[in-house]
Amino acid sequence: MAEGRRPKCPSTTSSAILVINCGSSSVKFALFAAEETLPRVWSGVIERVGLANARFRAVDGEGVTVIDETEDIADHDAALSLILDAIERQPSVARLAAVGHRVVHGGSECDCPLLVTAALEERLRRLVPLAPLHQPHNLAGIAAVRSARPGLPQVACFDTAFHHSLPRLATLTALPRELYDEGVRRYGFHGLSYEYVVNALRLDGADIGRERIIVAHLGNGASMCALQGGRSVETTMGFSTLAGLPMGTRCGDLDPGIILYLLAEKGMTVGEVQHLLYEQSGLLGISKLSRNMQDLLARPDEPAASEAVEVFCYQARRHLAALTAALGGLNRVVFTGGIGANAPLVRAETCTGLEYLGIVLDAERNAGGARIISAESSRVLVEALPTDEELMIARHVRDVLAAKPLARRA
Protein backbone atom coordinates (compact mmCIF):
# COMPACT_ATOMS: atom_id res chain seq x y z
CA MET A 1 0.00 0.00 0.00
CA ALA A 2 1.26 3.46 -0.90
CA GLU A 3 0.35 5.53 2.13
CA GLY A 4 -1.11 8.99 1.72
CA ARG A 5 -2.09 11.40 4.47
CA ARG A 6 -3.82 9.54 7.24
CA PRO A 7 -7.54 10.09 7.74
CA LYS A 8 -8.76 12.74 10.08
CA CYS A 9 -12.06 14.40 10.88
CA PRO A 10 -12.20 18.11 11.61
CA SER A 11 -14.63 17.94 14.52
CA THR A 12 -16.37 15.56 16.84
CA THR A 13 -19.37 13.76 15.32
CA SER A 14 -21.52 11.64 17.62
CA SER A 15 -23.06 9.66 14.76
CA ALA A 16 -22.83 9.76 11.00
CA ILE A 17 -24.61 8.71 7.81
CA LEU A 18 -22.63 7.14 4.99
CA VAL A 19 -23.88 7.63 1.42
CA ILE A 20 -22.78 5.18 -1.27
CA ASN A 21 -23.03 5.27 -5.07
CA CYS A 22 -21.57 2.10 -6.59
CA GLY A 23 -20.52 1.88 -10.22
CA SER A 24 -18.92 -0.96 -12.16
CA SER A 25 -15.36 -0.08 -11.14
CA SER A 26 -15.83 2.73 -8.66
CA VAL A 27 -17.46 3.48 -5.33
CA LYS A 28 -18.29 7.12 -4.64
CA PHE A 29 -19.12 7.96 -1.05
CA ALA A 30 -19.87 10.81 1.31
CA LEU A 31 -20.04 10.95 5.09
CA PHE A 32 -22.44 13.32 6.85
CA ALA A 33 -22.74 14.17 10.52
CA ALA A 34 -26.21 13.10 11.67
CA GLU A 35 -27.17 16.61 12.73
CA GLU A 36 -29.96 18.95 11.66
CA THR A 37 -27.99 20.54 8.80
CA LEU A 38 -26.18 17.30 7.86
CA PRO A 39 -22.69 18.84 7.53
CA ARG A 40 -20.44 16.92 5.15
CA VAL A 41 -17.51 15.31 6.96
CA TRP A 42 -15.92 13.48 4.01
CA SER A 43 -16.35 13.04 0.28
CA GLY A 44 -14.41 10.42 -1.62
CA VAL A 45 -14.10 7.71 -4.20
CA ILE A 46 -12.42 4.39 -4.75
CA GLU A 47 -11.51 4.05 -8.42
CA ARG A 48 -10.34 1.03 -10.42
CA VAL A 49 -12.17 -1.50 -8.23
CA GLY A 50 -11.20 -4.97 -9.45
CA LEU A 51 -8.06 -3.66 -11.16
CA ALA A 52 -4.47 -3.24 -10.08
CA ASN A 53 -3.51 -0.05 -8.23
CA ALA A 54 -6.99 1.01 -7.19
CA ARG A 55 -7.01 4.51 -5.73
CA PHE A 56 -8.76 5.46 -2.49
CA ARG A 57 -9.21 9.22 -2.09
CA ALA A 58 -11.14 11.34 0.37
CA VAL A 59 -11.34 15.00 1.32
CA ASP A 60 -12.87 16.59 4.38
CA GLY A 61 -15.70 19.11 4.41
CA GLU A 62 -13.31 21.92 3.51
CA GLY A 63 -11.71 20.06 0.61
CA VAL A 64 -8.51 19.09 2.42
CA THR A 65 -7.14 15.67 1.45
CA VAL A 66 -7.45 13.17 4.29
CA ILE A 67 -6.86 9.92 2.36
CA ASP A 68 -4.88 9.25 -0.80
CA GLU A 69 -3.79 5.64 -1.08
CA THR A 70 -3.32 3.01 -3.77
CA GLU A 71 -3.65 -0.73 -3.42
CA ASP A 72 -5.28 -3.70 -5.13
CA ILE A 73 -9.00 -3.85 -4.31
CA ALA A 74 -10.57 -7.02 -5.63
CA ASP A 75 -14.28 -6.18 -5.57
CA HIS A 76 -17.05 -4.11 -4.03
CA ASP A 77 -16.85 -6.13 -0.81
CA ALA A 78 -13.22 -5.13 -0.34
CA ALA A 79 -13.93 -1.51 -1.32
CA LEU A 80 -16.79 -1.10 1.16
CA SER A 81 -14.81 -2.77 3.94
CA LEU A 82 -11.97 -0.33 3.31
CA ILE A 83 -14.31 2.66 3.50
CA LEU A 84 -16.07 1.43 6.64
CA ASP A 85 -12.78 0.62 8.36
CA ALA A 86 -11.42 4.09 7.57
CA ILE A 87 -14.51 5.76 9.00
CA GLU A 88 -14.58 3.65 12.15
CA ARG A 89 -10.92 4.34 12.89
CA GLN A 90 -11.82 7.94 13.53
CA PRO A 91 -12.30 8.76 17.23
CA SER A 92 -14.45 11.73 16.24
CA VAL A 93 -17.09 9.43 14.67
CA ALA A 94 -18.64 7.68 17.65
CA ARG A 95 -21.17 5.66 15.65
CA LEU A 96 -22.13 5.00 12.05
CA ALA A 97 -25.93 5.23 12.16
CA ALA A 98 -26.81 3.95 8.68
CA VAL A 99 -25.81 3.70 5.03
CA GLY A 100 -27.83 5.25 2.23
CA HIS A 101 -27.54 3.93 -1.33
CA ARG A 102 -28.38 5.52 -4.63
CA VAL A 103 -30.43 2.90 -6.47
CA VAL A 104 -31.24 3.85 -10.04
CA HIS A 105 -34.44 1.85 -10.48
CA GLY A 106 -37.17 1.27 -7.90
CA GLY A 107 -39.85 0.13 -10.33
CA SER A 108 -43.51 1.08 -10.13
CA GLU A 109 -43.84 0.11 -6.45
CA CYS A 110 -41.09 2.21 -4.86
CA ASP A 111 -42.22 5.82 -4.61
CA CYS A 112 -40.09 6.75 -1.60
CA PRO A 113 -36.84 5.71 0.12
CA LEU A 114 -37.10 2.35 1.88
CA LEU A 115 -35.23 0.44 4.55
CA VAL A 116 -33.44 -2.44 2.83
CA THR A 117 -34.94 -5.86 3.46
CA ALA A 118 -34.48 -9.23 1.77
CA ALA A 119 -37.84 -8.78 0.04
CA LEU A 120 -36.85 -5.35 -1.28
CA GLU A 121 -33.52 -6.67 -2.60
CA GLU A 122 -35.30 -9.45 -4.45
CA ARG A 123 -37.71 -6.95 -5.98
CA LEU A 124 -34.82 -4.74 -7.09
CA ARG A 125 -32.95 -7.67 -8.63
CA ARG A 126 -35.92 -8.25 -10.91
CA LEU A 127 -35.40 -4.73 -12.27
CA VAL A 128 -31.82 -5.33 -13.44
CA PRO A 129 -32.86 -5.69 -17.13
CA LEU A 130 -34.37 -2.19 -16.95
CA ALA A 131 -31.10 -0.58 -15.81
CA PRO A 132 -28.28 -3.04 -16.62
CA LEU A 133 -25.57 -0.39 -16.47
CA HIS A 134 -26.42 0.67 -12.90
CA GLN A 135 -28.71 -1.66 -10.97
CA PRO A 136 -26.32 -4.64 -10.54
CA HIS A 137 -23.65 -2.37 -9.04
CA ASN A 138 -26.13 -0.60 -6.76
CA LEU A 139 -27.17 -4.01 -5.44
CA ALA A 140 -23.54 -5.08 -5.10
CA GLY A 141 -22.96 -2.12 -2.78
CA ILE A 142 -25.91 -3.14 -0.59
CA ALA A 143 -24.63 -6.73 -0.41
CA ALA A 144 -21.11 -5.56 0.40
CA VAL A 145 -22.25 -3.42 3.33
CA ARG A 146 -24.42 -6.25 4.64
CA SER A 147 -21.44 -8.61 4.45
CA ALA A 148 -19.11 -6.20 6.21
CA ARG A 149 -21.55 -4.86 8.84
CA PRO A 150 -24.60 -7.16 9.05
CA GLY A 151 -26.42 -5.12 11.69
CA LEU A 152 -26.02 -1.72 10.06
CA PRO A 153 -29.32 -0.26 8.73
CA GLN A 154 -29.33 0.43 5.00
CA VAL A 155 -31.71 2.69 3.09
CA ALA A 156 -32.31 2.49 -0.66
CA CYS A 157 -33.06 5.83 -2.36
CA PHE A 158 -34.44 5.59 -5.89
CA ASP A 159 -33.85 7.79 -8.92
CA THR A 160 -37.26 6.76 -10.25
CA ALA A 161 -39.25 7.69 -7.12
CA PHE A 162 -39.54 11.42 -7.90
CA HIS A 163 -41.32 10.61 -11.17
CA HIS A 164 -44.20 8.71 -9.57
CA SER A 165 -46.15 11.94 -10.01
CA LEU A 166 -46.06 11.57 -13.82
CA PRO A 167 -49.56 11.67 -15.31
CA ARG A 168 -50.69 8.32 -16.66
CA LEU A 169 -50.46 9.54 -20.26
CA ALA A 170 -46.78 10.35 -19.70
CA THR A 171 -46.08 6.80 -18.53
CA LEU A 172 -47.69 5.05 -21.48
CA THR A 173 -45.96 3.77 -24.60
CA ALA A 174 -47.80 2.92 -27.82
CA LEU A 175 -47.06 -0.79 -27.39
CA PRO A 176 -49.86 -3.29 -26.65
CA ARG A 177 -51.55 -2.63 -23.32
CA GLU A 178 -50.58 -6.00 -21.80
CA LEU A 179 -46.90 -4.97 -21.92
CA TYR A 180 -47.69 -1.96 -19.73
CA ASP A 181 -49.25 -4.32 -17.21
CA GLU A 182 -45.95 -6.25 -17.23
CA GLY A 183 -43.96 -3.11 -16.40
CA VAL A 184 -43.06 -1.86 -19.87
CA ARG A 185 -43.74 1.84 -19.29
CA ARG A 186 -41.96 5.15 -18.89
CA TYR A 187 -40.40 5.64 -15.45
CA GLY A 188 -37.95 8.56 -15.53
CA PHE A 189 -34.59 8.86 -13.75
CA HIS A 190 -32.24 11.37 -12.06
CA GLY A 191 -35.02 11.92 -9.54
CA LEU A 192 -32.69 12.53 -6.60
CA SER A 193 -31.08 15.41 -8.49
CA TYR A 194 -34.45 16.91 -9.46
CA GLU A 195 -35.67 16.60 -5.89
CA TYR A 196 -32.59 18.42 -4.62
CA VAL A 197 -33.10 21.25 -7.11
CA VAL A 198 -36.78 21.63 -6.17
CA ASN A 199 -35.85 21.84 -2.48
CA ALA A 200 -33.08 24.36 -3.21
CA LEU A 201 -35.41 26.58 -5.22
CA ARG A 202 -38.05 26.40 -2.52
CA LEU A 203 -35.51 27.44 0.13
CA ASP A 204 -34.50 30.36 -2.09
CA GLY A 205 -38.08 31.60 -2.14
CA ALA A 206 -39.15 30.44 -5.60
CA ASP A 207 -42.91 30.12 -6.05
CA ILE A 208 -42.68 26.41 -6.84
CA GLY A 209 -46.43 25.95 -6.63
CA ARG A 210 -47.09 28.36 -9.49
CA GLU A 211 -44.01 28.17 -11.69
CA ARG A 212 -43.57 26.03 -14.78
CA ILE A 213 -39.99 24.81 -14.59
CA ILE A 214 -37.64 22.73 -16.71
CA VAL A 215 -34.57 21.29 -15.00
CA ALA A 216 -31.75 20.08 -17.25
CA HIS A 217 -29.57 17.52 -15.49
CA LEU A 218 -26.65 17.38 -17.93
CA GLY A 219 -23.71 15.11 -17.17
CA ASN A 220 -22.28 11.78 -18.22
CA GLY A 221 -25.90 10.72 -17.82
CA ALA A 222 -28.29 13.40 -19.03
CA SER A 223 -32.00 14.08 -18.85
CA MET A 224 -34.52 16.88 -18.45
CA CYS A 225 -37.65 17.14 -16.35
CA ALA A 226 -40.73 19.36 -16.63
CA LEU A 227 -42.06 20.45 -13.24
CA GLN A 228 -45.54 21.74 -12.46
CA GLY A 229 -46.25 22.57 -8.83
CA GLY A 230 -42.83 21.15 -7.96
CA ARG A 231 -43.81 17.71 -9.30
CA SER A 232 -42.58 15.80 -12.32
CA VAL A 233 -45.09 15.90 -15.20
CA GLU A 234 -42.79 14.87 -18.05
CA THR A 235 -39.18 13.79 -18.49
CA THR A 236 -36.87 12.79 -21.32
CA MET A 237 -35.82 9.41 -19.93
CA GLY A 238 -38.39 6.65 -20.00
CA PHE A 239 -38.35 2.87 -19.69
CA SER A 240 -34.57 2.82 -19.39
CA THR A 241 -31.64 5.18 -18.86
CA LEU A 242 -31.00 5.11 -22.62
CA ALA A 243 -33.81 7.43 -23.66
CA GLY A 244 -33.81 11.15 -24.36
CA LEU A 245 -30.61 13.14 -24.75
CA PRO A 246 -27.32 11.64 -25.99
CA MET A 247 -24.95 11.12 -23.06
CA GLY A 248 -21.33 10.26 -22.38
CA THR A 249 -21.58 6.75 -23.81
CA ARG A 250 -25.35 6.25 -24.21
CA CYS A 251 -27.20 6.93 -27.44
CA GLY A 252 -30.32 8.74 -26.24
CA ASP A 253 -33.48 8.52 -28.34
CA LEU A 254 -33.13 6.08 -31.23
CA ASP A 255 -35.41 4.84 -33.99
CA PRO A 256 -36.18 1.24 -32.91
CA GLY A 257 -35.81 0.25 -36.54
CA ILE A 258 -32.07 0.77 -36.13
CA ILE A 259 -31.99 -1.91 -33.42
CA LEU A 260 -33.90 -4.31 -35.68
CA TYR A 261 -31.44 -3.56 -38.46
CA LEU A 262 -28.43 -4.23 -36.23
CA LEU A 263 -29.91 -7.55 -35.11
CA ALA A 264 -31.24 -8.80 -38.45
CA GLU A 265 -28.90 -7.30 -41.04
CA LYS A 266 -25.64 -6.79 -39.17
CA GLY A 267 -25.91 -10.06 -37.26
CA MET A 268 -25.22 -8.50 -33.88
CA THR A 269 -26.27 -10.34 -30.73
CA VAL A 270 -28.52 -8.78 -28.10
CA GLY A 271 -25.50 -8.45 -25.81
CA GLU A 272 -23.49 -6.68 -28.52
CA VAL A 273 -26.33 -4.25 -29.22
CA GLN A 274 -26.73 -3.54 -25.51
CA HIS A 275 -22.99 -2.83 -25.21
CA LEU A 276 -23.17 -0.55 -28.26
CA LEU A 277 -26.12 1.47 -26.96
CA TYR A 278 -24.96 1.84 -23.38
CA GLU A 279 -21.18 2.00 -23.62
CA GLN A 280 -20.02 2.86 -27.16
CA SER A 281 -22.43 5.59 -28.24
CA GLY A 282 -23.17 9.19 -27.19
CA LEU A 283 -20.31 11.68 -27.05
CA LEU A 284 -17.77 8.87 -27.22
CA GLY A 285 -19.40 7.26 -30.25
CA ILE A 286 -19.72 10.48 -32.24
CA SER A 287 -16.32 11.92 -31.37
CA LYS A 288 -14.30 8.69 -31.25
CA LEU A 289 -12.22 10.63 -28.73
CA SER A 290 -13.83 10.89 -25.30
CA ARG A 291 -17.08 10.58 -23.38
CA ASN A 292 -16.08 13.60 -21.30
CA MET A 293 -17.59 16.92 -22.35
CA GLN A 294 -14.70 18.86 -20.83
CA ASP A 295 -12.23 16.94 -22.99
CA LEU A 296 -14.25 17.66 -26.13
CA LEU A 297 -14.67 21.36 -25.35
CA ALA A 298 -10.88 21.60 -24.98
CA ARG A 299 -10.45 20.43 -28.62
CA PRO A 300 -12.45 22.98 -30.66
CA ASP A 301 -10.23 22.46 -33.72
CA GLU A 302 -11.03 18.73 -33.86
CA PRO A 303 -14.08 18.39 -36.17
CA ALA A 304 -15.38 15.17 -34.57
CA ALA A 305 -15.14 16.69 -31.08
CA SER A 306 -16.97 19.84 -32.16
CA GLU A 307 -19.67 17.84 -33.89
CA ALA A 308 -20.26 15.70 -30.79
CA VAL A 309 -20.78 18.87 -28.74
CA GLU A 310 -23.08 20.31 -31.40
CA VAL A 311 -25.21 17.15 -31.49
CA PHE A 312 -25.50 17.16 -27.70
CA CYS A 313 -26.57 20.82 -27.60
CA TYR A 314 -28.98 20.45 -30.53
CA GLN A 315 -30.73 17.52 -28.88
CA ALA A 316 -30.81 19.33 -25.53
CA ARG A 317 -32.38 22.36 -27.22
CA ARG A 318 -34.93 20.20 -29.01
CA HIS A 319 -35.94 18.32 -25.86
CA LEU A 320 -36.14 21.50 -23.79
CA ALA A 321 -38.54 23.05 -26.26
CA ALA A 322 -40.63 19.86 -26.44
CA LEU A 323 -41.07 19.77 -22.66
CA THR A 324 -42.80 23.16 -22.74
CA ALA A 325 -45.74 21.44 -24.43
CA ALA A 326 -46.36 19.41 -21.28
CA LEU A 327 -46.24 22.59 -19.19
CA GLY A 328 -48.23 24.96 -21.41
CA GLY A 329 -45.56 27.61 -20.94
CA LEU A 330 -42.31 28.26 -19.12
CA ASN A 331 -41.16 30.42 -16.21
CA ARG A 332 -37.76 29.01 -15.23
CA VAL A 333 -34.96 26.82 -16.58
CA VAL A 334 -32.34 25.34 -14.25
CA PHE A 335 -29.13 23.80 -15.58
CA THR A 336 -27.54 21.29 -13.21
CA GLY A 337 -25.28 18.23 -13.27
CA GLY A 338 -21.56 18.24 -14.07
CA ILE A 339 -22.06 19.72 -17.54
CA GLY A 340 -25.12 21.83 -16.84
CA ALA A 341 -23.59 23.62 -13.86
CA ASN A 342 -20.07 23.99 -15.26
CA ALA A 343 -20.10 24.32 -19.07
CA PRO A 344 -21.13 27.84 -20.17
CA LEU A 345 -20.72 27.03 -23.86
CA VAL A 346 -23.15 24.09 -23.61
CA ARG A 347 -25.71 26.25 -21.80
CA ALA A 348 -25.33 29.00 -24.41
CA GLU A 349 -25.66 26.63 -27.36
CA THR A 350 -28.62 24.85 -25.80
CA CYS A 351 -30.48 28.13 -25.36
CA THR A 352 -29.57 29.58 -28.76
CA GLY A 353 -32.70 29.90 -30.89
CA LEU A 354 -35.11 29.60 -27.96
CA GLU A 355 -35.77 33.33 -27.74
CA TYR A 356 -39.30 32.64 -28.98
CA LEU A 357 -39.90 30.86 -25.66
CA GLY A 358 -38.68 33.91 -23.77
CA ILE A 359 -35.19 32.52 -23.06
CA VAL A 360 -32.40 35.08 -23.40
CA LEU A 361 -29.02 34.51 -21.75
CA ASP A 362 -26.66 37.19 -20.48
CA ALA A 363 -23.32 36.19 -22.05
CA GLU A 364 -21.25 37.79 -19.29
CA ARG A 365 -23.22 36.20 -16.46
CA ASN A 366 -23.16 32.83 -18.19
CA ALA A 367 -19.40 32.90 -18.80
CA GLY A 368 -18.67 34.26 -15.33
CA GLY A 369 -20.32 31.45 -13.38
CA ALA A 370 -23.23 33.45 -11.96
CA ARG A 371 -26.23 31.66 -10.44
CA ILE A 372 -28.71 33.62 -12.56
CA ILE A 373 -27.51 33.61 -16.17
CA SER A 374 -30.55 35.03 -17.98
CA ALA A 375 -30.61 38.60 -19.27
CA GLU A 376 -32.78 41.26 -17.66
CA SER A 377 -34.93 41.22 -20.79
CA SER A 378 -35.54 37.45 -20.55
CA ARG A 379 -39.13 36.46 -19.76
CA VAL A 380 -37.80 33.12 -18.48
CA LEU A 381 -35.42 33.00 -15.50
CA VAL A 382 -32.40 30.80 -16.32
CA GLU A 383 -30.08 29.50 -13.61
CA ALA A 384 -26.99 27.34 -13.20
CA LEU A 385 -27.19 25.38 -9.96
CA PRO A 386 -24.94 22.54 -8.77
CA THR A 387 -26.88 19.50 -7.61
CA ASP A 388 -26.14 17.40 -4.52
CA GLU A 389 -27.66 13.94 -4.79
CA GLU A 390 -25.52 12.71 -1.89
CA LEU A 391 -26.99 15.28 0.49
CA MET A 392 -30.48 14.39 -0.76
CA ILE A 393 -29.83 10.74 0.08
CA ALA A 394 -28.51 11.67 3.53
CA ARG A 395 -31.70 13.63 4.20
CA HIS A 396 -33.79 10.65 3.19
CA VAL A 397 -31.78 8.30 5.42
CA ARG A 398 -32.24 10.61 8.38
CA ASP A 399 -36.00 10.77 7.76
CA VAL A 400 -36.36 7.01 7.29
CA LEU A 401 -34.49 6.32 10.52
CA ALA A 402 -36.75 8.78 12.34
CA ALA A 403 -39.78 6.83 11.10
CA LYS A 404 -38.14 3.40 11.17
CA PRO A 405 -41.22 1.36 12.19
CA LEU A 406 -43.10 2.76 9.18
CA ALA A 407 -40.15 2.11 6.82
CA ARG A 408 -40.44 -1.65 7.29
CA ARG A 409 -43.43 -1.70 4.92
CA ALA A 410 -41.02 -2.64 2.10
N, C-alpha and C positions, 0 to 999 in steps of 0.2 A: 504493500500500500504506500502510495506517495502521500505523505501527510501535508495537509494544508493547515490553515489557522484552526485551532480547536474551537468547537462550538461554545457559544456563550449566549446568554439572554440578557437583555438590558435591564430588566426589572423583575421583581418577584411576581409570579403568576400562580394563583392558588390552583386553578384548573384551566385546561385548554381544550380547544376543539381542533382536530386535524382534518384538513380538507385534501382529498386525493382526486387526481384526474389521471387515469392510467391510459397510456397509448400502447402501441405495439412494441416499441423499444424505449419508452420513456415513462417516467412517473413524475408528474408535476405535483407539488404539494404546497400547502400554506398552513401555518399554525396561528391560531387566534386565541387570545386570552378570553376566557368565558366571562366577560364583563358586559355591561350594558352597551357600550360602544364597539365591542369586539375589536380591540386594537390588534393589529397584525404583529406577531412576534417574529415569525420567520416566513420567507418565501424561498422555494427552491425547486430543484429538478434533479433527477437521476437520468442521465442520457446513456444511450448505447447499452440498454439492458439486454443481456444475452450475448453480448459481444465483448471482445477483449478491451481492456482499458476503459471501462465505464466511468463516467464522471459524476460525482456527487457534489452539488453546489448548493449553498444556501446563503441568504443575506438576512440581516435582521430588519426590523421595522424602519430603520433609517437608511437602509441600503448598504450597510457595512458587511463585508464578507465574513461569515462565521464558519463556513465549511467549504473547502475546495480540495477534494481528494479524488484519486483515481484507483480503481481496482477492478477485478473481474467480478461481475454480478450476473449470476447464471440466469435468473428469472425474476418474475414479479414477487415471488415469495421472499427471495433474498433481498430485493430492493426495499420492500416494505419493512422487513425486519431491521434493515440498516437505518431507515428513517425513524422507526419507533425507538430503537436503541439510542439513537442520537438525542432524541427528545427526552427520553427518560433518564439520561445521564445528567440532565440539567437540574441542579438543586432548586432553581427558581420556578420550575414547573412541578408543582406538588402532585398533580394528578391529571392524566389525560382522560377527559370526560367521555369523549365519543369521537368517531370518525365519520365524516360526511363524504359521500362519493358523487361525482358527476356521473350520471347514467344517461346515455343519449336517448334511449327509447324506453318509455314506460307503457306503451300500448294504450288501448282505449280505456283501460280500467284505472290507471294511475293518474289521478288529476292533482296530486299533491305529494310532497315528500313523505316517505314511509320508513319506519323502522325495518331493518332487514330481518327477514325470517326465511326459513327453508322454503316455505310456500312461495314467497315473493321471488326468491332466487330462481325457482323452477319456472315461474311465470316469465321472468325476464330472459331466461335461456331460450324459451320458445320464440322470442323476438329477435334472435340473432340474425336470421335471414333478412330482416328489415333494416338492419344497420350492421352489416358484416365488418365494416372498417373500424367500428367503435365498440359495439356491445360486448364482444368476447373479452376485450381488454378491461372494460369496466367491471365485468364479472370476475375477471382474474384478480383485480385489486381487492374486491370484497372477499374472495376466497383466501387471498394472501393475509389480509388482516385477521380473518377468523383463525387461520392456522397459527399466526404468531401470537395473537392475544385473544383467545376464545371467548373471554367474558366481556370484551369491550363492545359497547353498543355501536352499531353502525346504522347510518341513515342514507338511503338512496334518494337523490334529488334528480328529477327527470327534466330533460330538455324539451320533452313533448308536453309536459303538464300545463304550461302557460297557454297552450293553444286549445285546451278543452273548451274554451269559449267560442271557438269557430262556429258560425252558423252551419246548419246541416248541409246547405247547398255548397258551402266551401269545402266540405269534407268528401263530397261525392266525386267519383270518376264516372266516365261514360261507359264503363264496363258493365256486364250483366249484374243485376242486383244481388244475386247470390254470392258473388265475390266480395261485395261490401260486407255482407253478413259474416264472411270468413276473415274479415280484418283488412281487406284490400281497400284502403281509403286514404285520404290525405290527413296527415298528422301535424306536420310542422315541427321545426327544431329551433335550436338556439334560444329556447324559452327562458333559461336562466339569465342570459344577457338582456333580453327584452324586459324581463321582470325588474332587473337592476335599474335599467334606464327609466322605466316608469316610476319606480320609487324615488330615483334621483330627481326627476322632473317635479314630482309632487312635493318633495322637500324644498325645492327651489321656488315653489309657489305657482307652478304652471297649473292652469285650469284644466286638469286632465279629463274631468267629466264632460267638458264641452268641446275640447279640441279634437281635430282630426289629424292624426300624427302618423308619419311613416318613419320607422327606425330602420336604418341600413347597417346591419352587422356584417362588415366586410373584413375578411381575414383569409387565412388558408382555407377555412370553410366560410361560405358567404351566403347570406339570405337577407330578405327584407320582410318587414311585418307592418301591416296596416292596423292601427289602433283606434278604436272608437270607445270613448268612455274609459280609457285605460285598459281595454280588453282587446285581445287579438280577434280580428274579424276576417283577415286574409293574410296569407304568407306565401312566399315563393317556393319554399320547400314543401314536399308533399308526403307521399308514401315512404320515401327514403331520403337520405341525405344527398342524393344525386341531383335532385330537381332544382330548377330555378337558375341562378346565376352560375357562370363558370367559376371554378375555384382553383386552388393551388394545383391539385392533380385530378379533380373531378370535373366531369363534362358539363354539368348543368343540364338544362332542358335539351332534349334530343328527340328527333322524330323516331318513334319506335320501329319504323320501317328500316332504319339503319341497323338496328340490332338484329332484325330478321335477315337482313342482307349479310351481316357478318357471320351469322350462324349457318345460313343456307348456302351462300355463294362463296364465302371466304373459308368455310370449313373450320371456323373457330369453335372451341368448346365453350360451354357456359362459364367455366372457370376462367378461361382466357378473356372472354368478353367482360366479365366482372372485374378482372385485373385492369383491363384497358380503361373501363369507365371510371373506376375509383382511383387508380394510381398512376395512369399514364396520360391522362387527358388534362383539360384545364390550361392554366398558364404554362405548365411544363410541356404539355403536348403541343401547344401552338408555337411556343418559343424554341423548343428543343434545347433550352438553356437552363431554366430554373423554374421552380414552383413559387419562388419568393418574389413578391412584388417589388420589394426594395432592391433586389438584385437587378430586376428588369428595368426599373426606373433609372438605375445607375448606368444603363447602356443605351442611351437614346439614339446612338448612331448605328445600332444593330437592328436591321429591319424586322427580324423575327421577334425581337424583344419588344419593339415599339408596337408591332401589330398585336401581340398578346395583350398589352396594356389597353390598346384601342378596343379590342373585342370585349375585354372585361368591362370597360367604361360604357361602351355602347349597350351591352346587355343590362348593366345596372341602370342606365338611363331609361331603357325600354320598360324594365320591370317596375321602376319607381312610378313612371307615368301610368302604367296599367293598374297599380294598386289604388290610384285615386278614384278609379271607377267603383271600387268597393266602399269607398268612404263618401263619395258624392261631393268631394272638395278636399282642401288641404290647408292646414294652418301651420304645421311645423314638420321639419325634417331633421332627424338626428342621425349623424354618422358616428358609428362606433366600431369596435373591433380593431385589430392591429393595423389594418389598412385604413379603415374609415376614420379613425382618430388621429392617424399619423401621416397620411399621404395627401398633401394639399392638391397635387396635380390630379389625382384620381377623383377627389371631391369636385374639383373645377370641371373636369371633363364629363363627369356624371351629370352635373347640373347644366352644362352647356346645351342650349336649345330648349330648356324648360321654362323660359321666361313666360310663356303663355299660361303656365300654371301659377305664375306669381313668384317664381324662384329666381332671385337675383343675388349672386354672391358679391361680396366685397373682396377684391383680389388681395388687398393688403392684409385684411383681417385673416383671410384664409391662409395666406403664405406665412403669416406671423404666429400661427398657433393659437389664435383667440378662441374662446368658447363659442361666442356668437360670430358666425362668419358670413351672415347675410348682410346685404346693403340696407341702408336706411329706407331705400325706396322699395324694398322687397315686401310683397304682401304676405309671403311665407317666411317664418322665422327658421333659419337653418343653423344648426349647431354641430360642433365636433366634441364628443364626450367620451372619454375612456370608460369602458365597461369594467366590471369587477365580479365575474361569476363566482370566484372563490368566496368573496365576502357574502354573496347571496346565499351560497350553500351553507356557510357558517351560521347565518341568521336562521335558516331553515332548521339546522341541527339543534340550535338553541331552543327554538320553538317546539320542535318535536319532543325533545327531552322534557320540556316543561309540561307537556301534555302526554307523557309517555303511556299511560293506560289506554288513551284513545288511539295512539299510534299503532297498537297491536292489531288493529282491524285488518291489516294486510294479510 
